[in-house]
Amino acid sequence: MRRSIDDYPATPDDIPPGWEDDLAPVSWAVAISDDYDDAEPRVVLTVEEVGQAGAGLVTHLSPDVARRLRVAIADALKEIGEPA
């Protein structure tokens, strides 16, 4: 089983002002899959530079690691004064 959950097609507007020459827009996608020898479901996170389809990085996260990432993002949002 594979199923797409969400994706974000980045644009040049996502680059912070003043960093246009140093950073590239990076798109991300989140999916789930259980197509592994152990048949355990994992969260699949793909990140790739816009215009470089197929050349990105893909990680297959266990539920524990996906939860850790979720907590890290929530903590980062709190640090910048945003609601988690």
Sine and cosine of phi, psi and omega as CSV:
sin_phi,cos_phi,sin_psi,cos_psi,sin_omega,cos_omega
0.00,0.00,0.72,-0.70,0.14,-0.99
-0.70,-0.71,0.67,-0.74,0.01,-1.00
-0.51,-0.86,0.77,-0.64,0.07,-1.00
-0.96,0.27,0.65,-0.76,0.01,-1.00
-0.96,-0.28,-0.78,0.63,-0.02,-1.00
-0.29,-0.96,0.38,-0.93,0.10,-1.00
-0.50,-0.87,0.38,-0.92,0.00,-1.00
-0.74,-0.68,0.95,-0.31,0.05,-1.00
-0.99,0.12,0.99,-0.15,-0.08,-1.00
-0.88,0.48,0.40,-0.91,0.05,-1.00
-0.78,-0.62,0.24,-0.97,0.06,-1.00
-0.84,0.54,-0.42,0.91,0.03,-1.00
-0.91,0.42,-0.28,0.96,0.00,-1.00
-0.98,0.22,-0.20,0.98,0.00,-1.00
-0.99,0.16,0.76,-0.65,0.02,-1.00
-0.88,0.48,0.59,-0.81,0.00,-1.00
-0.82,0.58,0.67,-0.74,0.00,-1.00
1.00,0.00,-0.15,0.99,-0.04,-1.00
-0.92,-0.38,0.18,0.98,-0.09,-1.00
-0.84,0.54,-0.52,0.85,-0.02,-1.00
-1.00,0.05,-0.20,0.98,-0.09,-1.00
-0.95,-0.33,-0.39,0.92,-0.06,-1.00
-0.87,-0.50,0.54,-0.84,0.08,-1.00
-0.94,-0.33,0.56,-0.83,0.10,-1.00
-0.90,0.44,0.72,-0.70,-0.03,-1.00
-0.85,-0.52,0.84,-0.55,0.06,-1.00
-1.00,0.02,0.40,-0.92,0.07,-1.00
-0.69,-0.72,0.38,-0.92,0.08,-1.00
-0.59,-0.81,0.60,-0.80,0.06,-1.00
-0.85,-0.52,0.72,-0.70,0.03,-1.00
-0.61,-0.79,0.09,-1.00,0.15,-0.99
-0.82,-0.58,0.48,-0.88,0.00,-1.00
-0.44,-0.90,0.51,-0.86,0.16,-0.99
-0.77,-0.64,0.45,0.89,-0.05,-1.00
-0.99,0.11,0.80,0.61,-0.04,-1.00
-0.84,-0.55,0.28,-0.96,0.00,-1.00
-0.85,0.53,-0.56,0.83,-0.01,-1.00
-1.00,0.02,-0.05,1.00,0.04,-1.00
0.86,0.51,0.28,0.96,0.05,-1.00
-0.99,0.17,0.70,-0.71,0.02,-1.00
-0.95,0.30,0.59,-0.81,0.03,-1.00
-0.69,-0.72,0.39,-0.92,0.11,-0.99
-1.00,-0.01,0.78,-0.62,-0.02,-1.00
-0.96,-0.28,0.86,-0.51,0.02,-1.00
-0.92,-0.40,0.82,-0.57,0.02,-1.00
-0.88,-0.47,0.74,-0.68,0.12,-0.99
-0.78,-0.63,0.69,-0.73,0.02,-1.00
-0.43,-0.90,0.55,-0.83,0.03,-1.00
-0.92,0.40,0.67,-0.74,0.04,-1.00
-0.85,0.53,0.73,-0.69,-0.02,-1.00
1.00,0.03,-0.02,1.00,-0.01,-1.00
-0.85,-0.53,0.69,0.72,-0.03,-1.00
-0.81,0.59,0.71,-0.71,0.02,-1.00
1.00,0.06,-0.10,0.99,-0.02,-1.00
-0.94,-0.34,0.23,0.97,-0.05,-1.00
-1.00,0.09,-0.16,-0.99,0.03,-1.00
-0.94,-0.33,0.63,-0.78,0.01,-1.00
-0.79,-0.62,0.77,-0.64,0.08,-1.00
-0.83,-0.56,0.58,-0.82,-0.03,-1.00
-0.93,-0.37,0.97,-0.24,-0.15,-0.99
-0.99,-0.12,0.75,-0.66,0.15,-0.99
-0.92,0.40,0.30,-0.95,0.03,-1.00
-0.82,0.57,-0.64,0.77,0.00,-1.00
-0.90,0.44,-0.68,0.73,0.00,-1.00
-0.94,0.34,-0.62,0.78,0.06,-1.00
-0.89,0.46,-0.65,0.76,0.05,-1.00
-0.90,0.44,-0.66,0.75,0.02,-1.00
-0.87,0.48,-0.67,0.74,0.04,-1.00
-0.90,0.44,-0.67,0.74,0.03,-1.00
-0.86,0.51,-0.69,0.72,0.02,-1.00
-0.90,0.43,-0.67,0.74,0.00,-1.00
-0.88,0.48,-0.67,0.75,0.03,-1.00
-0.92,0.39,-0.68,0.74,0.04,-1.00
-0.88,0.47,-0.66,0.75,0.03,-1.00
-0.90,0.43,-0.64,0.77,0.02,-1.00
-0.90,0.43,-0.65,0.76,0.04,-1.00
-0.88,0.47,-0.69,0.72,0.03,-1.00
-0.87,0.48,-0.67,0.75,-0.02,-1.00
-0.87,0.49,-0.52,0.86,-0.01,-1.00
-0.99,-0.13,0.20,0.98,0.10,-1.00
0.99,0.11,0.29,0.96,0.00,-1.00
-0.98,-0.22,0.49,-0.87,0.09,-1.00
-0.93,0.36,0.64,-0.77,0.05,-1.00
-0.96,0.29,0.00,0.00,0.00,0.00
